[in-house]
Amino acid sequence: MSAVDTAAGQDARTWAVVLNDEEQYSVWPADRQPPAGWTAVGAQGTREECLAHIATVWTDLRPLSLRRRMAA
């Protein structure tokens, strides 16, 4: 079975939740270094589990710089 089991339509890879300097979240393959400007935050699992985690913690989708400008 490959990382992506096309017969079952399931992605068997482990994913990591990553965060950038603007406090925006994404998912990234856990076995790879996050791209420049992104940091793994510790949550890992299936893609669906990572997306569910993001949905619970990322409640304000505005970038950090915009939130700061609006607060000033």
DAQUIZI-V802821 format. One line per field, one symbol per residue. psi: psi as a letter, one per 20 degrees, with the letter a starting at -180 (. if undefined). burial: I if it has 16 or more other C-alpha atoms within 10 Angstrom, else O. A space follows every 10 residues. Layout:
psi->???
burial->???
This chain:
psi->prhonhgijq ojqpqqpqpa ijlqqrqqph jqpqrpiqpp jhpqbrgggg hggghhhnio ipqghggggh h.
burial->OOOOOOOOOO OOIIIIIIII OOIIIIIIII OOOIOOOIII OOOIIIIOII IOIIOOOOOO OOOOOOOOOO OO
